Amino acid sequence: MPSYDLLLKERYESIRSQLVSLKSTISLLKHNYWTIYSNFSSKNTVPPFIFPTMTFSTLEDYLEKLILNCLASDPTKNISKIFSSQNELSDRSNELLTEIVRMYTSLTQRIAGTGLMNQIETHSISQFEQGTSIKSYQAVDALSYDLVNRILGKKWMTDNSYIPFSIFDYEGYSMNPLSYVATLPYPDTFRSRFWPVMAHEISHILVYTEVQKLSKKKLETIREPKSLGELLFYSIEELLDILKLRHDENNSNTAYSQITELFCDIIATYTCPILFITGTLNLRHYLEPEQHSLLQALQIATHPPSDSRIIAMKTVLDRNKILKNDSIFQEYAESVLDLNNEKNSKLIDLNSFLFLTEYNEFAAKLANKVVNYLEKSSIQGLKSSEWKLLLNGTSDLLGRSPTMAMNILWQKRLKTIKKDTKKSMIQYFNSRHTEFQLLENFINSAYQYYVGNIFPKIEEKGRYDVRINTC
């Protein structure tokens, strides 16, 4: 039987070999991206993507750290420690491989329909969707760019060399905190109504950035929170009391996670009000009545109850008076709350109802506190002129930012739904009656914004000059 030393050495060599292989793979992938991008340098056509410099820098830096960690480990000493270290290296290596595969998938998606392949997007289900898919990637990049600008600001974008780059994958919505690549579910390539959910994911970057500014010593002396990060930590103890949990590190992590989700809902709704609709359509109930009470379920959950998230987002809209002035939005909000109340009446007992009521009050108060902070910050909610356009029912998309265009189109869609008296508003949302029109109008508008406002700005900065081969 081979010794542990020999097994560890063999495993060490296997991991090292895999990391070296990944280095070659990243280099080849980078070259392929650059070849496609530079192919458009002499054309009057916007390339299917802006060369993702930041993404590749992140992948390369991460790989170099893994290689250094691998080289620093001595498989002949401290067997248990080395074994644990090798497990972690192997997991990180596999995660990196997954990111590389996703980048390869994205490259294939991006060049479909550009004339660089013999066939266009193979998963398209109609001629309409085939034509739309060519522009949809730049359109989703445009919305991502606009939301990042509104939530994180121009200084952040400059400091982090931000480049809008999105991938349609079979996972849910997310934004990589290192490379800032946005991920959307592949089916949503043709369901642009859900794209505003990205505002929630981008808000996670903002919350993370704000938290990183705080020191442990400063947190211990907080009496009156003066920043978003301080407010988050200041709210943990209150939520722990609501959840009836001890004030220890493990439970604080649970409360921190739930409050972070509420923060992101609030920030995203403040920035892109239509998220109230797309967000509530994607909420999940965390209650499993046969296994836990509602309180027990929330004591271990990473997300708040859906009711409280809806209350928090609705509070933001109430602050902006859109529910008061827009009967269609108001009807939708009421129908969502009625639907949740109907579900809750079948699932929860009196104690759970009282607990949920207390949590909802906490969410509403938190929303008001966060909005107070946002109104004094550089984070961009919709301007008063934009609100006025929405409330007046404008349908003009010419020159609108992608965020504003999405809000306008959803207003139009809600009015179309309202005309169909045979179905309730909630029943209508899974219908594709207005879906293709919404998709086509938004993608064309966002694509034109990308061509006219985003790509030229990045070109002016000279960071992506195709004459300089960065590969």
C-alpha distance (Angstrom), angle and dihedral (degrees) to the residues before:
residue distance angle dihedral
M1 . . .
P2 3.82 . .
S3 3.78 116.4 .
Y4 3.79 124.1 -110.2
D5 3.80 88.6 -112.0
L6 3.79 91.5 58.8
L7 3.81 93.0 45.8
L8 3.80 91.4 50.2
K9 3.79 91.7 48.3
E10 3.81 91.5 50.4
R11 3.79 91.0 48.2
Y12 3.78 90.7 47.0
E13 3.83 90.5 53.7
S14 3.81 90.7 47.2
I15 3.83 92.4 53.2
R16 3.81 92.4 44.4
S17 3.81 90.6 49.9
Q18 3.81 90.8 49.9
L19 3.80 91.9 50.9
V20 3.81 92.0 49.6
S21 3.80 88.6 49.6
L22 3.81 90.7 50.8
K23 3.79 89.5 52.8
S24 3.81 90.4 57.8
T25 3.80 90.9 44.5
I26 3.81 92.9 53.2
S27 3.79 90.5 48.0
L28 3.82 91.1 52.1
L29 3.80 92.4 45.3
K30 3.80 90.9 50.0
H31 3.79 90.2 50.1
N32 3.81 91.2 50.9
Y33 3.80 91.7 50.9
W34 3.79 91.2 48.2
T35 3.82 92.3 48.0
I36 3.80 91.3 54.4
Y37 3.80 93.4 43.4
S38 3.81 95.1 47.9
N39 3.80 89.8 47.9
F40 3.81 87.1 74.6
S41 3.82 95.6 51.2
S42 3.80 93.8 97.7
K43 3.80 95.7 39.2
N44 3.76 131.3 88.1
T45 3.79 88.9 -131.9
V46 3.79 126.6 101.2
P47 3.82 108.7 -116.8
P48 3.83 118.3 -114.0
F49 3.82 88.8 -109.4
I50 3.79 141.0 5.6
F51 3.78 109.3 -111.4
P52 3.86 102.8 -91.1
T53 3.81 98.2 -131.3
M54 3.79 94.8 162.3
T55 3.80 93.2 49.8
F56 3.78 94.0 53.5
S57 3.81 92.5 43.5
T58 3.81 88.8 53.8
L59 3.81 93.2 48.7
E60 3.81 92.0 47.7
D61 3.82 94.8 46.5
Y62 3.79 91.6 47.6
L63 3.80 91.4 49.8
E64 3.81 92.4 49.0
K65 3.81 90.2 54.0
L66 3.81 90.4 51.4
I67 3.81 91.3 49.6
L68 3.81 91.5 49.6
N69 3.81 90.8 48.9
C70 3.78 89.5 49.9
L71 3.80 93.2 49.7
A72 3.80 91.3 47.3
S73 3.80 93.8 56.3
D74 3.80 118.4 92.5
P75 3.82 110.3 -152.7
T76 3.82 90.8 -160.8
K77 3.81 96.3 63.4
N78 3.78 134.6 65.8
I79 3.80 98.0 0.0
S80 3.83 98.0 -160.6
K81 3.80 93.2 48.1
I82 3.81 93.2 46.1
F83 3.79 91.8 47.2
S84 3.81 90.9 53.1
S85 3.81 90.6 45.9
Q86 3.80 91.2 50.8
N87 3.80 90.9 50.6
E88 3.79 90.0 53.8
L89 3.81 92.1 46.7
S90 3.78 90.8 49.9
D91 3.83 91.7 50.1
R92 3.81 92.3 48.2
S93 3.80 90.5 47.3
N94 3.80 91.0 52.6
E95 3.80 90.8 48.6
L96 3.80 89.9 52.5
L97 3.80 90.3 49.1
T98 3.81 89.0 53.3
E99 3.82 90.6 53.4
I100 3.82 90.6 49.9
V101 3.81 91.5 51.0
R102 3.81 89.5 50.6
M103 3.81 90.1 52.0
Y104 3.81 90.3 51.9
T105 3.81 89.4 49.8
S106 3.78 90.9 49.8
L107 3.81 92.2 50.9
T108 3.79 89.9 54.7
Q109 3.80 90.8 48.3
R110 3.78 93.5 47.9
I111 3.79 97.6 52.0
A112 3.81 94.6 44.9
G113 3.79 108.7 116.4
T114 3.81 95.7 11.1
G115 3.78 94.8 105.2
L116 3.80 91.5 -105.7
M117 3.80 91.7 101.1
N118 3.80 131.2 49.6
Q119 3.78 92.7 -128.0
I120 3.77 133.7 32.9
E121 3.78 129.2 -130.4
T122 3.79 105.1 -27.7
H123 3.81 96.0 -157.0
S124 3.82 95.7 56.2
I125 3.78 112.8 119.4
S126 3.81 101.6 -159.4
Q127 3.79 140.8 23.8
F128 3.81 88.4 -109.5
E129 3.78 92.0 55.5
Q130 3.80 91.5 46.0
G131 3.80 90.5 57.4
T132 3.79 93.3 43.3
S133 3.82 94.6 49.0
I134 3.81 90.9 66.9
K135 3.82 91.0 65.6
S136 3.79 100.1 29.3
Y137 3.81 95.0 85.1
Q138 3.80 93.7 55.6
A139 3.81 88.6 42.7
V140 3.79 93.6 55.2
D141 3.81 89.4 44.8
A142 3.80 88.1 53.4
L143 3.81 92.9 52.6
S144 3.81 90.8 45.5
Y145 3.82 91.0 50.0
D146 3.80 92.3 48.7
L147 3.81 93.1 48.3
V148 3.82 92.1 47.4
N149 3.81 89.1 50.7
R150 3.81 91.7 50.4
I151 3.80 96.6 43.7
L152 3.82 105.3 31.5
G153 3.80 100.1 23.5
K154 3.80 137.0 -136.4
K155 3.81 94.7 -75.9
W156 3.80 91.2 56.4
M157 3.81 90.2 47.8
T158 3.81 91.0 52.0
D159 3.80 95.4 43.3
N160 3.82 91.7 50.6
S161 3.84 96.9 39.1
Y162 3.79 87.5 -124.2
I163 3.80 117.7 -159.1
P164 3.81 119.5 -179.6
F165 3.79 108.5 -118.2
S166 3.79 125.4 158.4
I167 3.78 134.0 -176.4
F168 3.79 127.6 -157.7
D169 3.79 105.9 -144.6
Y170 3.78 138.7 156.2
E171 3.80 92.5 -100.1
G172 3.79 127.2 84.5
Y173 3.80 129.4 -92.9
S174 3.80 115.8 -58.2
M175 3.80 143.6 140.6
N176 3.79 120.8 -139.9
P177 3.83 107.5 -121.5
L178 3.83 91.5 -147.3
S179 3.81 106.8 39.2
Y180 3.85 96.0 22.6
V181 3.80 91.2 -135.1
A182 3.81 110.8 157.3
T183 3.80 117.6 -136.9
L184 3.79 123.8 -157.8
P185 3.82 129.7 179.5
Y186 3.80 110.9 -93.1
P187 3.85 94.2 -124.3
D188 3.82 87.9 59.5
T189 3.80 89.8 68.1
F190 3.80 82.2 90.8
R191 3.81 98.3 29.3
S192 3.77 101.8 69.6
R193 3.81 90.5 163.0
F194 3.82 87.4 83.0
W195 3.81 97.1 49.4
P196 3.84 94.4 94.7
V197 3.83 86.5 71.6
M198 3.83 83.1 83.0
A199 3.81 87.1 75.3
H200 3.81 88.3 68.5
E201 3.81 92.1 50.6
I202 3.81 92.9 47.1
S203 3.80 88.5 50.5
H204 3.81 87.5 61.4
I205 3.82 87.9 64.1
L206 3.80 90.0 52.5
V207 3.81 93.2 49.2
Y208 3.81 91.2 46.7
T209 3.82 90.4 50.0
E210 3.80 92.2 49.6
V211 3.80 92.6 48.4
Q212 3.81 91.8 50.2
K213 3.82 89.2 60.4
L214 3.79 91.5 64.1
S215 3.78 127.0 87.6
K216 3.81 123.8 -148.2
K217 3.79 90.8 -120.5
K218 3.78 91.5 53.5
L219 3.80 92.0 48.9
E220 3.79 90.5 56.8
T221 3.80 91.2 57.9
I222 3.82 99.4 46.6
R223 3.78 110.9 131.8
E224 3.78 101.7 151.4
P225 3.84 114.4 19.4
K226 3.80 113.1 -128.7
S227 3.81 100.3 177.5
L228 3.78 139.2 41.9
G229 3.80 91.5 -105.3
E230 3.81 93.5 49.5
L231 3.81 90.6 48.4
L232 3.80 90.3 53.3
F233 3.80 94.2 53.4
Y234 3.80 91.9 39.4
S235 3.84 88.8 58.4
I236 3.82 96.4 52.0
E237 3.80 96.4 82.7
E238 3.80 92.2 50.4
L239 3.81 91.7 52.1
L240 3.82 91.6 46.2
D241 3.82 88.1 57.2
I242 3.81 90.9 49.9
L243 3.81 90.6 49.1
K244 3.83 89.2 46.4
L245 3.79 91.2 -126.9
R246 3.79 130.9 146.0
H247 3.78 115.9 -103.6
D248 3.80 96.7 -111.0
E249 3.79 133.3 127.8
N250 3.80 97.2 -98.9
N251 3.80 94.4 50.0
S252 3.80 90.7 42.7
N253 3.81 88.2 58.7
T254 3.82 89.5 55.3
A255 3.81 91.8 50.1
Y256 3.82 91.0 44.1
S257 3.81 90.8 54.2
Q258 3.81 94.0 49.4
I259 3.81 93.7 45.8
T260 3.80 90.2 48.6
E261 3.82 90.0 56.0
L262 3.81 90.5 50.5
F263 3.81 90.6 48.6
C264 3.80 91.0 52.3
D265 3.83 92.3 48.5
I266 3.80 89.9 50.7
I267 3.82 96.3 45.7
A268 3.81 92.5 45.0
T269 3.81 93.2 49.4
Y270 3.80 90.7 47.4
T271 3.81 89.5 52.8
C272 3.79 99.0 37.4
P273 3.84 110.9 18.2
I274 3.78 93.5 -169.6
L275 3.82 86.8 70.3
F276 3.81 85.1 82.5
I277 3.79 87.0 73.4
T278 3.79 101.3 37.1
G279 3.79 90.5 40.7
T280 3.80 96.5 50.8
L281 3.79 90.3 48.3
N282 3.82 89.2 58.9
L283 3.82 99.7 44.5
R284 3.77 119.6 118.5
H285 3.79 129.9 -153.1
Y286 3.81 112.2 -121.3
L287 3.78 94.6 -162.6
E288 3.81 119.1 110.0
P289 3.82 101.1 -177.4
E290 3.80 96.1 -166.9
Q291 3.83 92.4 54.4
H292 3.79 108.2 30.3
S293 3.74 143.0 14.2
L294 3.79 113.7 -117.9
L295 3.81 90.7 -102.0
Q296 3.82 92.5 50.0
A297 3.80 91.1 47.8
L298 3.81 92.5 51.7
Q299 3.81 92.8 46.1
I300 3.81 88.8 70.2
A301 3.82 101.6 26.3
T302 3.81 124.4 112.2
H303 3.82 92.4 -149.9
P304 3.81 132.8 52.0
P305 3.84 121.6 -113.2
S306 3.80 112.3 -76.5
D307 3.82 91.4 -120.0
S308 3.80 91.7 58.8
R309 3.80 92.1 48.2
I310 3.81 90.3 51.4
I311 3.83 90.3 48.4
A312 3.82 90.5 50.4
M313 3.82 93.3 50.7
K314 3.80 92.2 43.8
T315 3.81 89.3 52.5
V316 3.82 89.5 57.4
L317 3.81 90.4 52.5
D318 3.80 91.0 47.4
R319 3.80 89.2 54.3
N320 3.80 89.2 55.6
K321 3.82 90.6 45.1
I322 3.80 92.1 -129.0
L323 3.81 92.1 129.7
K324 3.78 90.8 49.6
N325 3.81 93.7 49.4
D326 3.80 101.3 33.9
S327 3.81 115.1 62.2
I328 3.81 94.0 -170.9
F329 3.80 93.9 54.4
Q330 3.78 88.7 44.6
E331 3.80 92.5 52.7
Y332 3.78 91.0 49.7
A333 3.81 92.1 50.2
E334 3.79 91.6 49.8
S335 3.80 92.9 47.2
V336 3.82 91.4 51.0
L337 3.81 91.8 50.8
D338 3.82 91.6 45.0
L339 3.80 90.2 51.3
N340 3.81 91.9 51.1
N341 3.79 92.2 46.0
E342 3.80 89.5 51.9
K343 3.81 90.6 52.6
N344 3.79 92.1 45.8
S345 3.79 93.2 51.8
K346 3.81 88.3 62.1
L347 3.80 96.1 43.2
I348 3.78 111.7 38.0
D349 3.79 137.2 58.4
L350 3.81 128.0 -141.1
N351 3.82 94.6 -86.1
S352 3.81 91.2 51.0
F353 3.79 90.1 47.2
L354 3.81 91.5 53.8
F355 3.80 90.7 46.9
L356 3.82 91.9 49.3
T357 3.80 90.6 49.0
E358 3.81 90.1 54.5
Y359 3.81 91.4 47.7
N360 3.82 91.0 49.2
E361 3.80 90.8 52.7
F362 3.80 89.1 50.5
A363 3.84 90.7 50.8
A364 3.81 92.7 49.8
K365 3.83 93.1 48.9
L366 3.80 90.3 46.5
A367 3.80 91.0 51.3
N368 3.80 91.2 54.2
K369 3.81 91.3 48.8
V370 3.81 92.9 48.8
V371 3.81 92.6 47.5
N372 3.82 89.2 50.7
Y373 3.79 87.4 57.6
L374 3.81 94.1 43.3
E375 3.79 92.8 52.5
K376 3.80 89.4 58.8
S377 3.81 95.0 44.1
S378 3.80 134.1 77.1
I379 3.81 91.1 -105.6
Q380 3.80 108.2 120.9
G381 3.76 120.3 -127.8
L382 3.78 117.5 179.1
K383 3.81 109.9 -65.0
S384 3.79 119.6 -115.6
S385 3.80 89.2 -108.9
E386 3.81 89.6 53.8
W387 3.81 91.5 49.4
K388 3.78 89.4 50.9
L389 3.79 91.1 52.9
L390 3.80 90.7 50.4
L391 3.79 94.2 48.0
N392 3.81 90.8 47.6
G393 3.80 89.0 55.3
T394 3.81 99.3 -118.4
S395 3.81 116.5 -177.4
D396 3.80 96.0 -174.2
L397 3.82 111.1 120.7
L398 3.80 97.5 173.0
G399 3.80 109.5 128.5
R400 3.80 93.8 -7.7
S401 3.77 120.7 143.0
P402 3.83 113.9 -111.2
T403 3.82 91.0 -108.9
M404 3.78 92.2 52.9
A405 3.81 91.8 42.8
M406 3.80 90.8 54.3
N407 3.81 91.1 50.6
I408 3.81 91.7 49.1
L409 3.79 93.5 48.7
W410 3.79 93.0 48.4
Q411 3.80 90.2 51.0
K412 3.79 87.7 53.3
R413 3.78 91.7 47.6
L414 3.80 92.6 50.2
K415 3.81 89.7 53.2
T416 3.80 90.6 50.0
I417 3.79 89.8 51.1
K418 3.80 90.2 48.8
K419 3.82 90.4 59.4
D420 3.80 91.3 60.4
T421 3.80 100.6 81.4
K422 3.80 93.8 177.3
K423 3.81 93.0 73.7
S424 3.76 133.6 46.3
M425 3.79 117.8 -120.6
I426 3.81 91.9 -107.8
Q427 3.81 93.4 50.2
Y428 3.78 90.1 51.0
F429 3.78 98.0 59.4
N430 3.79 96.1 81.5
S431 3.78 90.7 50.9
R432 3.81 119.2 103.5
H433 3.82 91.8 -150.7
T434 3.80 94.2 118.3
E435 3.79 98.1 14.7
F436 3.80 101.1 101.9
Q437 3.79 93.5 47.0
L438 3.81 91.3 49.4
L439 3.80 90.7 47.2
E440 3.79 95.9 48.3
N441 3.80 95.8 44.3
F442 3.79 94.7 47.4
I443 3.80 96.8 43.6
N444 3.81 92.6 49.3
S445 3.81 90.9 48.0
A446 3.82 94.7 46.1
Y447 3.80 92.0 44.0
Q448 3.82 91.2 53.9
Y449 3.81 89.2 48.8
Y450 3.81 89.5 51.8
V451 3.81 92.1 50.0
G452 3.80 95.7 43.7
N453 3.81 104.3 33.6
I454 3.79 113.2 17.9
F455 3.80 108.8 36.2
P456 3.84 94.6 46.2
K457 3.83 91.7 51.4
I458 3.77 92.5 53.4
E459 3.79 91.4 45.0
E460 3.81 90.3 53.1
K461 3.78 91.3 57.8
G462 3.80 88.8 61.4
R463 3.79 94.0 -139.2
Y464 3.80 92.3 121.1
D465 3.79 100.1 39.9
V466 3.80 103.4 155.8
R467 3.79 91.0 -145.2
I468 3.80 89.4 72.2
N469 3.76 110.8 72.5
T470 3.78 104.9 -149.2
C471 3.76 92.6 -178.3
